Amino acid sequence: MKFLKYILPAIFTLVFVSCSDDDNDIDTIDEVQDLLKVQEISNEKHTIEIYTETGKLVQGYNNLTIRIKDKSTQAFIENATITWKPMMHMTEMAHSCPKSDLVKVSGMQTVYNGFIIFQMAENQMEKWDLTFNYTINGIAYEAVDFIGVPASTKKTVTSVTGIDGVKYVLALIEPKNPAVKINDITIGLFKMENMMSFPVVENFKINLDPRMPSMGNHSSPNNQDLVYNAVTKLYDGKLSLTMTGYWKLNLMLRNQSNEILKGEAVTETNEASTLFLELEF
């Protein structure tokens, strides 16, 4: 009995410490462990951390993850309501760009996700900034700073005016890692209502004709035109890549009446559409 008198408290202490260690492991789970930090934007109370897969922003489509850190406690906020506003400050005007809402990532406690499509790059005189407006426990905050958006080496986003007089923005989203196969291709399509509003365009169609200009401008088999996906609010199709190298993705944009708003068919006398995107791998 004396043996049990001393051994039971020891076992209880060991189990309690073990459970406490497990709790600490849960508290310190890194919800951005597979991402790289782009930069931080701060105000007096909080630091907003911005992450992507590469640790960079690019001209074109950007999938962004953010979290908010309380400067006084160093804890990450779990109950924020957030909006964001990217702005390009040009020499004679300012405008925004297509973007999604920022939403809490399912199954996560501290991270929020969304996308921004920068349709133009920065230069020495013209810069992007990013404003976050958010509320925590009913208190409103704002944080803003400049962000770097260098020019892309290939055209992954384009702004065009259709024959209907509407300005459209198209951005290549997938494939991120193209390969010699039939790839899933996704393009975002938006229209410019005004300098601040770029809503999604629904139920159009995007004809696809990929070509290799350096190889006799040959195409590839088994491509599928892009159609609207009502769930993702993006356009999905199939892109057949038969070899590595530079590909020009010739496009034609059609409205709900099947009228061509922008772009031309590639023929023996017309080597490329005026509406196109690019990739190289």
C-alpha distance (Angstrom), angle and dihedral (degrees) to the residues before:
residue distance angle dihedral
M1 . . .
K2 3.80 . .
F3 3.82 87.5 .
L4 3.83 91.6 55.3
K5 3.81 89.9 45.2
Y6 3.81 90.1 64.3
I7 3.80 102.5 29.6
L8 3.85 98.2 52.7
P9 3.83 95.2 59.6
A10 3.81 88.6 48.1
I11 3.81 91.8 52.9
F12 3.81 91.0 46.8
T13 3.81 91.4 51.3
L14 3.82 91.6 49.1
V15 3.81 92.5 50.5
F16 3.81 92.2 46.4
V17 3.80 92.9 51.2
S18 3.80 91.0 46.6
C19 3.82 91.5 52.1
S20 3.79 90.5 46.5
D21 3.80 89.9 53.2
D22 3.82 89.9 50.8
D23 3.81 90.1 51.9
N24 3.80 90.5 51.2
D25 3.80 89.8 51.8
I26 3.80 89.6 54.5
D27 3.82 91.8 48.9
T28 3.81 92.4 51.9
I29 3.82 98.6 47.9
D30 3.81 107.6 138.3
E31 3.80 107.5 -133.1
V32 3.82 93.0 -172.0
Q33 3.80 97.3 45.9
D34 3.83 93.6 123.9
L35 3.81 94.2 46.9
L36 3.81 135.4 75.8
K37 3.78 124.7 -131.7
V38 3.80 116.6 -112.4
Q39 3.79 98.2 -173.9
E40 3.79 144.9 -55.2
I41 3.80 128.7 -105.0
S42 3.80 115.1 -161.1
N43 3.79 144.6 -174.6
E44 3.81 130.1 179.1
K45 3.81 94.3 -74.9
H46 3.79 108.3 29.4
T47 3.78 146.7 28.3
I48 3.80 117.3 -143.0
E49 3.80 112.9 -152.6
I50 3.82 118.0 -154.2
Y51 3.82 120.3 -156.5
T52 3.80 138.0 -177.4
E53 3.80 133.1 170.4
T54 3.82 90.7 -100.4
G55 3.81 101.9 32.6
K56 3.82 90.0 -117.9
L57 3.78 141.5 91.8
V58 3.79 119.7 -131.0
Q59 3.77 139.2 -165.3
G60 3.81 101.5 -96.0
Y61 3.80 129.5 23.2
N62 3.83 119.6 7.5
N63 3.81 125.0 -177.7
L64 3.82 104.9 -154.9
T65 3.79 133.2 -167.4
I66 3.80 120.9 -167.9
R67 3.77 138.6 -178.4
I68 3.81 131.8 -174.0
K69 3.81 122.0 -132.8
D70 3.79 123.8 -160.2
K71 3.79 106.3 -130.6
S72 3.81 94.9 -149.6
T73 3.81 98.3 48.8
Q74 3.84 100.3 22.5
A75 3.82 86.7 -134.6
F76 3.81 121.8 136.4
I77 3.79 116.3 -118.3
E78 3.79 117.1 -114.1
N79 3.81 103.1 -178.7
A80 3.80 107.2 48.6
T81 3.79 126.3 135.3
I82 3.82 107.3 -148.6
T83 3.78 139.9 -172.3
W84 3.79 127.4 176.0
K85 3.79 137.7 -157.0
P86 3.81 122.8 -163.0
M87 3.82 113.2 -162.3
M88 3.79 131.7 -170.7
H89 3.81 110.8 -150.2
M90 3.78 106.2 -153.9
T91 3.80 125.0 -177.8
E92 3.81 93.4 -100.3
M93 3.81 105.2 18.0
A94 3.80 145.6 11.1
H95 3.78 129.9 -131.9
S96 3.78 141.9 168.8
C97 3.83 129.5 -136.4
P98 3.82 142.3 -136.8
K99 3.78 113.6 -61.1
S100 3.78 142.3 157.0
D101 3.78 128.8 -128.3
L102 3.79 118.0 -87.6
V103 3.81 108.4 -114.9
K104 3.79 135.5 178.8
V105 3.80 110.4 -97.9
S106 3.80 110.6 -113.3
G107 3.80 112.3 -107.5
M108 3.81 92.6 12.9
Q109 3.79 128.8 106.0
T110 3.80 106.2 -157.0
V111 3.82 110.8 19.2
Y112 3.79 132.5 89.6
N113 3.79 127.1 -167.2
G114 3.79 140.8 -159.3
F115 3.79 143.1 131.0
I116 3.79 136.3 -107.1
I117 3.81 125.2 -166.5
F118 3.80 111.7 -153.3
Q119 3.79 103.8 -159.3
M120 3.79 93.4 -169.5
A121 3.79 135.9 32.5
E122 3.76 128.6 -122.3
N123 3.79 123.3 -102.7
Q124 3.79 136.0 -176.3
M125 3.80 93.4 -78.0
E126 3.81 102.7 29.1
K127 3.81 124.1 59.0
W128 3.80 142.1 175.2
D129 3.77 123.7 -128.0
L130 3.80 129.4 -173.2
T131 3.81 124.4 -144.1
F132 3.81 123.8 -163.4
N133 3.80 119.5 -162.2
Y134 3.78 113.0 -173.4
T135 3.79 143.1 157.6
I136 3.79 128.4 -142.4
N137 3.81 119.2 -173.5
G138 3.79 90.1 -15.4
I139 3.81 95.3 -51.8
A140 3.82 118.0 119.2
Y141 3.81 123.2 -138.0
E142 3.80 137.4 176.5
A143 3.79 132.6 -158.3
V144 3.80 126.5 179.5
D145 3.79 137.8 171.0
F146 3.79 141.8 150.3
I147 3.81 118.6 -86.5
G148 3.79 130.8 -159.4
V149 3.82 117.9 -115.5
P150 3.84 110.1 172.3
A151 3.79 123.0 -167.5
S152 3.81 117.2 -88.5
T153 3.79 118.2 -121.5
K154 3.82 90.6 -134.0
K155 3.79 129.8 39.6
T156 3.81 103.9 -100.9
V157 3.80 94.8 152.5
T158 3.79 131.8 37.3
S159 3.81 137.7 -178.8
V160 3.81 116.9 -149.8
T161 3.79 138.6 167.6
G162 3.80 115.7 -128.8
I163 3.78 126.6 -144.1
D164 3.83 85.4 -100.6
G165 3.81 89.0 66.5
V166 3.81 92.9 -112.9
K167 3.80 120.5 130.7
Y168 3.83 112.6 -131.4
V169 3.80 131.8 -166.8
L170 3.81 119.0 -152.6
A171 3.81 121.6 -173.3
L172 3.80 130.7 -174.5
I173 3.82 109.8 -128.4
E174 3.81 103.9 163.8
P175 2.96 142.9 67.5
K176 3.80 94.8 46.0
N177 3.79 89.7 169.3
P178 3.82 106.9 30.5
A179 3.79 118.7 -162.7
V180 3.80 139.4 -179.5
K181 3.79 96.1 -82.7
I182 3.79 140.0 69.0
N183 3.80 101.9 -57.6
D184 3.77 129.1 -162.0
I185 3.80 107.3 -114.5
T186 3.81 124.4 -159.7
I187 3.79 126.7 -175.4
G188 3.80 128.5 -176.9
L189 3.81 115.8 -138.5
F190 3.81 122.4 -163.5
K191 3.78 137.3 162.7
M192 3.78 127.9 -140.2
E193 3.82 108.5 -121.6
N194 3.80 91.3 171.4
M195 3.82 138.6 -31.6
M196 3.81 91.3 -68.1
S197 3.81 105.5 33.0
F198 3.83 125.9 71.1
P199 3.82 108.5 164.4
V200 3.80 124.8 -174.6
V201 3.80 116.1 -93.3
E202 3.79 110.2 -131.8
N203 3.81 132.9 -152.3
F204 3.80 99.4 5.4
K205 3.81 122.9 129.0
I206 3.80 130.8 -128.5
N207 3.81 117.8 -154.2
L208 3.81 113.4 -147.3
D209 3.82 128.6 -152.8
P210 3.84 113.0 164.5
R211 3.81 116.1 -161.4
M212 3.82 138.2 -178.6
P213 3.84 105.8 -140.4
S214 3.81 93.1 -170.9
M215 3.82 92.2 54.5
G216 3.79 102.2 54.0
N217 3.81 91.2 -72.1
H218 3.79 90.8 -81.3
S219 3.78 120.5 174.3
S220 3.82 129.8 -150.8
P221 3.81 136.8 -118.0
N222 3.79 130.6 -107.6
N223 3.79 99.5 28.0
Q224 3.80 116.8 154.8
D225 3.79 125.3 -151.3
L226 3.78 117.0 -116.8
V227 3.80 119.6 -102.6
Y228 3.77 131.3 -174.4
N229 3.81 119.0 -87.0
A230 3.80 107.9 -152.2
V231 3.82 92.1 -161.4
T232 3.81 98.6 54.0
K233 3.83 95.3 24.4
L234 3.80 88.7 -133.1
Y235 3.82 134.5 106.3
D236 3.83 120.5 -102.5
G237 3.79 132.2 -166.6
K238 3.81 143.2 136.2
L239 3.81 125.1 -85.7
S240 3.80 118.3 -163.2
L241 3.81 113.9 -154.7
T242 3.80 112.5 -175.5
M243 3.81 98.4 -178.9
T244 3.78 142.0 7.9
G245 3.79 121.0 -92.0
Y246 3.79 140.0 68.1
W247 3.81 117.8 -20.7
K248 3.80 127.9 -172.7
L249 3.79 110.6 -151.6
N250 3.80 103.1 -148.6
L251 3.79 111.2 -157.4
M252 3.78 140.6 -171.7
L253 3.80 119.4 -162.0
R254 3.82 115.5 -145.1
N255 3.79 127.3 -172.9
Q256 3.82 127.3 -140.7
S257 3.81 89.5 -81.0
N258 3.83 89.8 55.1
E259 3.80 91.4 -112.9
I260 3.81 115.3 148.2
L261 3.81 107.1 -117.3
K262 3.79 96.8 176.6
G263 3.80 137.4 0.7
E264 3.79 137.4 40.7
A265 3.80 136.9 -121.6
V266 3.80 117.6 -98.0
T267 3.80 110.4 -116.6
E268 3.80 139.2 158.8
T269 3.81 88.7 -84.4
N270 3.82 97.2 37.5
E271 3.80 113.0 54.1
A272 3.80 98.0 -175.9
S273 3.77 144.8 13.1
T274 3.79 119.9 -113.5
L275 3.81 85.7 -129.1
F276 3.79 111.3 65.1
L277 3.79 146.8 132.5
E278 3.81 128.8 -153.1
L279 3.78 141.9 -137.9
E280 3.80 135.9 172.9
F281 3.78 130.1 -171.3
